[in-house]
Amino acid sequence: MTIRKSTIEWNFIKGGLSMYKQSVVLGVVPVKRSFLSMEEALRQKEKFMKVIRSIKTEAVEIIDVDDMCENGIMWELKAVPSVIGKLKEKRIDALFIPFCDFGEEQVVAEIARAFDIPVLIWGARDEKPNTLESRGRDTQCGMFAATKVLSRYGVKYSYIFNCETEGREFKTGYENFIRVAAVVKAMKNLRVAKIGERPGPFMSVMTNDANLMNRFGITVVPISPFKISETAMRIMKEETEEFQAYYKELTARMDCSAMKEEEVKKAAAVKLAVKKHLEENNCSVGAFECWSAFPGLMGVCPCVALGELADEGLPLACETDVNGAITMAILRACDLYENAEFLADLTIRHPENDNGELLWHCGPFPYSLKAESSEAGLINAQEQFELKQGDLTICRFDELDGKYSLFAGEAKTTTGPKTSGTYVWMEVDNWKRWEEKLIFGPYIHHVGGVYGKYLPVLKEAARYLRIDFDDAHQEGGSPCAL
């Protein structure tokens, strides 16, 4: 059955280009203690709601309970069913329960246990202790009590340290939670296009599609490379307005002089054909049988198509690496769909920097990540340029014997010798530790990369996804190298 394009979420960016994105629907349920001051609770609520309504507004839809209870603050147990009903009707992806004071642990627990989604607990730091004349909020005290009940109910939850509302700690913690929720949402019902089979020699990219379905609800959708080729040839023949515009734009920013005009047109048509089939199959990521299939079918490699689609929020992994595609879906979500991600080979160590490593592939990286000083070219439809400098988060989702792991670490780019294809040199804190974990862990030579620092987000997301987190910056977890 063909699924209509409308089932995929799209936003539009400059030039009318469609961009795949997902937003997080966040239920916010402030809580208070029944006999404590409503006036003070409302003061706290207004402070933190103002802050969260200003953070990543394009990525978050906030669902409050202002219409369900007095001042939008929960404390009555009898109101719990109606609040749960509203949040379920709105299909929230995550739940934030801010404490305006001590709170009501039964209310907190009953609402949180009704959902299997990420839950965030936080309360503002009290300004002063109780006195004989007045009762304070006792916010921290109530959080300790409520989280014990959540644990009894088996509810997984995150929390931000008891801190001031206006401080950086709260804003960072809240934003990180939104990123965690985005990753968890991205993994639910993810559909991965599997375009062709793995290259014969590449046993390392083998995956168990049934396990992915049973564990995470991920569906691997087979798409024939022949179908892609057939569609691409039809696009070239029809010379549609979309095709002509894309070909003109592509050749304007990349040096294509090393290729024949017909070959460049084939590469452009492949990109449009792959996107068409992704949309028709409701897939937002894919794994591609590239060099082992398309040169024979089309006469060119499809590498440029992979980089171009990543820039539209639709990343594809080389060499039919399904787990690599899932890795990029994770990185895309933790970055809140703001920048493109890439899949690279770990190839060689830096010739002069013992903590340096080359992230490389033959030509499928997103053009948006290109260094400004690097000239972009196409050779056999494989891109040729260096990526920009900046902070990186590197990760790999992988599996062995049904046990899933997420390897992750933070790095920074560095300079190094020029090479062919698309590439960037990175520097890590301790490459030998990274290498040892990659050698002994259930990983391969492919890793995903995204610009930014997201290690805490990936660690927390792995906990919700119930997979092992393998921190590249921590010792242990593997035998010692000789």
C-alpha positions in Angstrom: 0.0 0.0 0.0 1.3 3.4 -0.9 1.3 5.9 2.0 0.6 9.5 1.1 3.3 12.1 1.6 1.1 13.9 4.1 1.9 11.2 6.7 5.5 12.4 6.8 6.1 15.7 8.8 7.6 18.4 6.6 8.6 22.0 7.2 9.7 24.4 4.5 12.9 26.4 4.5 14.4 28.9 2.1 13.6 28.4 -1.5 10.6 26.3 -0.8 12.7 23.2 -0.1 10.9 20.6 2.0 12.6 19.6 5.2 11.7 16.6 7.3 11.3 17.5 11.0 9.5 16.3 14.1 8.4 18.5 17.0 8.0 17.4 20.6 4.6 17.6 22.2 5.2 18.3 25.8 2.6 18.0 28.5 3.3 20.4 31.5 1.6 19.7 34.7 2.7 21.9 37.6 1.9 20.5 41.1 1.4 22.0 44.6 0.7 20.8 48.1 -3.0 21.1 49.0 -2.6 23.3 52.1 0.3 25.4 50.9 -0.1 28.9 49.5 -1.7 29.0 46.1 -0.5 32.5 45.6 3.1 31.4 46.1 2.6 28.4 43.8 1.2 30.6 41.1 4.2 32.9 41.4 6.5 30.0 40.8 4.5 28.7 37.9 4.5 32.0 36.1 8.2 32.2 36.5 9.1 28.8 35.0 6.4 28.9 32.3 7.8 32.1 31.0 11.2 30.5 30.8 10.2 27.3 29.0 8.0 29.1 26.6 11.1 30.9 25.3 13.3 27.8 24.7 13.3 26.0 21.3 9.8 27.2 20.6 10.0 25.9 17.0 10.7 22.4 18.3 8.3 22.1 21.2 4.5 22.3 21.5 3.5 22.9 25.1 0.3 21.4 26.4 -0.7 23.0 29.7 -3.6 22.2 32.1 -4.8 25.7 32.6 -8.3 24.7 31.6 -8.3 21.6 33.9 -7.6 22.9 37.3 -7.3 26.1 39.4 -4.5 28.4 38.0 -3.3 25.4 35.9 -1.7 23.8 39.0 -2.6 20.2 40.0 -3.1 19.1 43.6 -6.5 17.3 43.7 -6.5 13.5 43.2 -10.0 13.7 41.8 -8.8 15.8 38.9 -6.2 13.3 37.7 -8.4 11.3 35.3 -9.5 14.4 33.4 -5.9 15.7 33.1 -4.7 12.3 31.9 -7.5 12.3 29.4 -6.5 15.6 27.9 -2.8 14.7 27.7 -3.6 11.4 25.9 -6.0 13.2 23.6 -3.1 15.6 22.7 -0.8 12.6 22.2 2.1 14.0 24.2 5.6 12.8 23.6 7.0 13.8 27.0 5.8 15.0 30.4 7.2 17.8 32.6 6.1 17.9 36.2 7.4 21.1 37.8 7.0 21.4 41.6 5.7 24.7 42.7 6.3 23.6 46.3 6.2 20.2 48.1 3.7 18.9 45.6 1.4 15.9 46.0 3.2 12.6 45.4 0.0 10.7 44.6 -1.0 13.1 41.9 2.5 13.1 40.4 2.7 9.3 40.4 -0.8 8.6 39.0 -0.3 11.0 36.1 3.2 9.8 35.3 2.4 6.1 35.4 -0.4 6.6 32.9 2.2 7.1 30.1 5.3 5.3 28.7 7.2 8.5 27.8 10.1 10.5 29.1 9.2 12.3 32.4 11.0 15.3 33.8 11.0 16.3 37.5 12.2 19.6 38.7 11.4 22.3 41.3 12.8 25.7 41.9 15.3 26.2 44.8 13.6 27.6 47.9 14.8 31.1 48.9 14.6 30.5 52.7 13.7 27.9 55.3 10.5 27.7 57.3 10.1 30.1 60.3 7.7 30.2 63.2 5.7 32.8 61.4 5.5 31.3 58.0 5.7 27.9 56.1 8.0 27.8 53.1 7.6 25.7 50.0 9.8 22.6 50.9 10.2 22.0 47.2 13.3 19.7 47.3 11.7 17.7 50.1 8.6 16.9 48.0 10.7 15.9 45.0 12.5 13.3 47.1 9.2 11.9 48.3 7.5 11.8 44.8 10.4 10.2 43.0 10.4 7.3 45.5 6.8 6.7 44.5 7.7 6.9 40.8 10.4 4.3 41.3 7.9 2.0 43.1 5.6 2.3 40.0 8.5 1.6 37.7 8.3 5.0 36.0 11.5 6.1 34.3 12.2 9.8 34.9 14.8 12.5 34.4 15.4 15.5 36.7 17.1 18.8 36.8 19.0 19.7 40.0 17.0 21.8 42.4 18.1 25.2 41.1 16.9 28.7 40.4 14.4 29.1 37.5 16.3 31.9 35.8 19.7 30.1 36.0 21.6 28.5 33.2 21.3 25.0 34.9 17.5 25.0 34.5 17.5 26.2 30.9 20.2 23.7 29.9 18.5 20.8 31.7 15.1 21.6 30.2 16.5 21.9 26.6 18.5 18.6 27.1 15.3 16.9 28.1 13.5 18.2 25.0 16.4 16.7 22.9 16.1 13.4 24.8 12.3 13.3 24.2 13.0 14.0 20.5 15.3 11.0 20.3 12.8 8.7 22.0 10.1 9.9 19.7 12.3 9.4 16.6 12.9 5.8 17.5 9.2 5.0 17.9 7.7 3.7 14.7 10.8 4.7 12.7 10.6 3.4 9.1 14.0 2.8 7.5 14.2 2.4 3.7 16.5 -0.5 2.8 17.5 0.1 -0.8 19.1 -3.1 -2.0 21.2 -5.6 -0.1 24.5 -5.3 1.7 27.7 -5.5 -0.4 28.8 -9.2 -0.5 32.0 -8.7 1.5 30.4 -6.5 4.2 29.2 -9.0 6.8 29.7 -6.3 9.4 26.5 -4.4 8.4 24.2 -7.3 8.9 21.1 -6.6 11.0 18.2 -8.4 12.4 15.1 -6.7 11.1 12.7 -8.7 13.3 14.6 -7.7 16.5 14.4 -4.0 15.5 10.7 -4.3 15.1 10.2 -6.2 18.4 12.5 -4.0 20.5 11.8 -0.5 19.1 9.0 -0.7 16.7 11.4 0.1 13.8 10.3 -1.2 10.4 12.8 -1.9 7.7 11.2 -1.3 4.3 12.8 -3.0 1.3 13.0 -0.9 -1.9 14.6 -2.3 -5.0 17.6 -0.4 -6.5 16.0 -1.2 -9.9 12.9 0.8 -8.9 15.1 3.8 -8.0 16.9 3.5 -11.3 13.7 3.2 -13.2 12.3 6.3 -11.6 15.5 8.2 -12.1 15.6 7.5 -15.8 11.9 8.5 -16.1 12.7 11.8 -14.3 15.5 12.5 -16.7 13.4 11.7 -19.7 10.5 13.9 -18.6 12.8 16.9 -17.8 10.4 18.1 -15.2 10.7 21.7 -13.9 11.8 20.3 -10.5 14.6 18.3 -12.1 15.8 21.2 -14.3 15.9 23.5 -11.3 17.8 21.1 -9.1 20.3 20.3 -11.8 21.0 24.0 -12.4 21.4 24.6 -8.6 23.6 21.6 -8.1 26.0 22.5 -10.9 26.1 26.1 -9.8 27.7 25.2 -6.4 29.8 22.2 -7.3 32.5 21.8 -9.9 31.3 19.1 -12.2 33.9 19.5 -14.9 35.3 16.0 -14.3 32.0 14.4 -15.3 30.0 14.3 -18.5 26.7 16.4 -18.5 24.7 13.2 -18.8 26.4 11.7 -15.8 25.6 14.7 -13.6 22.0 14.6 -14.7 21.8 10.9 -13.8 23.2 11.7 -10.3 20.7 14.5 -9.9 17.8 12.3 -11.0 18.9 9.6 -8.5 18.5 12.1 -5.7 15.0 13.0 -6.7 14.1 9.4 -7.3 15.3 8.3 -3.9 13.4 11.1 -2.2 10.2 10.2 -4.1 10.4 6.6 -2.9 11.2 7.6 0.7 8.1 9.8 0.7 5.9 7.1 -0.9 7.0 4.5 1.7 6.8 7.0 4.7 10.5 6.5 5.4 12.6 9.3 6.9 16.0 7.6 6.8 17.5 4.9 4.7 20.3 2.5 4.0 21.7 2.4 0.4 23.4 -0.3 -1.7 25.6 2.3 -3.3 28.9 1.4 -5.1 27.9 -2.3 -5.4 24.7 -1.6 -7.3 24.2 1.8 -8.9 27.3 2.0 -11.2 25.9 -1.0 -13.0 22.3 0.3 -13.1 23.0 4.0 -13.8 26.6 4.3 -14.8 27.4 6.5 -11.8 27.7 6.2 -8.1 24.8 7.7 -6.0 27.0 9.2 -3.3 26.0 12.9 -3.9 22.3 11.9 -3.5 23.1 10.8 0.1 24.6 14.1 1.1 22.0 16.1 -0.6 19.1 14.2 1.0 20.8 14.6 4.5 20.5 18.3 3.9 16.8 17.9 3.6 16.5 15.9 6.8 16.5 12.5 5.1 19.9 10.9 5.8 20.9 7.7 4.2 23.7 5.3 5.2 26.2 3.9 2.7 26.6 0.2 2.1 23.1 -0.8 3.3 24.1 -0.1 6.9 20.7 -0.1 8.6 22.1 0.4 12.1 24.1 3.3 10.6 20.8 4.8 9.3 19.3 4.5 12.8 22.4 6.1 14.2 21.7 9.2 12.0 18.1 9.2 13.0 19.2 9.5 16.6 21.7 12.3 15.9 19.1 14.1 13.8 16.7 14.1 16.7 19.1 15.1 19.4 20.1 18.1 17.3 16.3 18.9 17.0 16.6 18.6 13.2 18.5 21.9 13.0 21.6 20.7 11.1 22.6 17.8 8.9 24.4 14.7 10.2 26.8 12.4 8.4 28.0 8.8 8.4 31.8 8.3 8.2 34.3 5.6 8.0 36.9 5.5 10.8 39.9 5.2 8.5 43.4 6.2 9.7 45.0 7.8 12.7 46.4 11.3 12.2 50.1 11.1 11.1 51.2 13.7 13.7 48.4 13.8 16.4 48.1 10.6 18.5 44.5 11.6 19.4 43.6 12.5 15.9 41.5 10.3 13.5 40.2 10.7 10.0 36.4 10.7 9.4 36.0 9.9 5.7 33.8 8.5 3.1 34.0 8.5 -0.7 31.6 11.4 -1.2 28.2 11.3 0.6 28.5 14.1 3.2 26.0 17.0 3.4 27.0 20.1 1.4 25.8 22.4 4.3 28.6 21.1 6.5 31.4 22.0 3.9 34.2 24.2 5.1 33.8 27.7 3.5 37.4 27.5 2.2 37.0 24.1 0.7 36.1 23.9 -3.0 33.3 21.4 -3.8 33.5 19.1 -6.8 32.0 16.0 -8.2 34.0 13.1 -9.5 31.9 10.1 -10.6 29.0 11.6 -8.6 31.1 11.4 -5.5 31.5 14.7 -3.6 35.0 16.1 -3.0 35.3 18.6 -0.1 36.4 19.0 3.6 33.9 19.6 6.4 34.0 22.7 8.5 35.7 23.1 11.9 33.7 22.8 15.2 32.6 20.6 18.1 31.4 17.1 17.2 29.3 14.4 18.8 30.2 10.9 17.4 28.0 7.9 18.0 27.1 4.4 16.8 23.9 2.4 17.4 24.7 -1.3 17.0 23.8 -4.8 18.1 25.4 -8.2 18.8 23.4 -11.3 19.8 20.3 -9.2 20.4 22.0 -6.8 22.8 21.9 -3.2 21.7 24.4 -0.6 22.5 25.0 3.1 21.9 28.6 4.3 21.7 29.1 8.0 22.0 31.7 10.6 22.6 32.5 14.3 22.1 35.3 15.5 19.9 36.5 18.6 18.1 37.7 18.9 14.5 41.4 19.6 13.7 43.5 20.1 10.7 45.3 17.4 8.8 46.5 16.3 5.3 44.1 16.7 2.5 42.5 13.6 1.0 39.9 12.6 -1.6 36.2 12.3 -1.1 34.4 14.0 1.8 36.3 14.1 5.1 37.3 15.9 8.3 40.0 15.2 10.9 38.8 15.0 14.5 40.7 15.1 17.8 39.4 13.2 20.9 40.5 13.1 24.5 42.1 9.7 24.4 42.0 7.9 21.0 43.4 4.7 22.4 40.5 4.4 24.7 38.1 5.1 21.9 39.8 2.6 19.6 39.7 -0.1 22.3 36.0 0.4 22.9 35.3 0.3 19.2 37.4 -2.8 18.7 35.9 -4.9 21.5 32.4 -3.4 21.4 29.7 -4.5 18.9 30.6 -1.8 16.5 32.0 -1.4 13.0 33.9 1.1 11.0 30.9 3.4 10.4 30.1 6.1 12.9 27.6 9.0 12.8 28.6 12.6 13.4 26.8 15.8 14.2 28.1 19.2 15.1 27.5 20.2 18.7 27.9 18.6 22.2 25.2 16.1 22.9 26.8 13.4 25.1 24.4 13.9 28.1 21.4 13.8 25.8 22.5 10.5 24.2 23.3 9.0 27.6 19.8 9.8 28.9 18.1 8.7 25.7 19.8 5.3 25.9 18.3 4.9 29.4 14.8 5.4 28.1 15.4 3.2 25.1 16.7 0.5 27.5 20.0 0.0 25.6 23.5 0.0 27.0 25.3 3.3 26.8 29.0 3.1 26.0 30.7 6.4 27.0 33.9 6.9 24.9 35.3 9.1 27.8 35.1 6.4 30.5 37.4 3.5 31.1 36.1 -0.1 31.3 33.7 -2.2 29.4 36.2 -4.1 27.3 39.4 -6.2 27.7 42.7 -4.5 27.8 44.6 -4.0 24.6 48.1 -5.5 24.5 
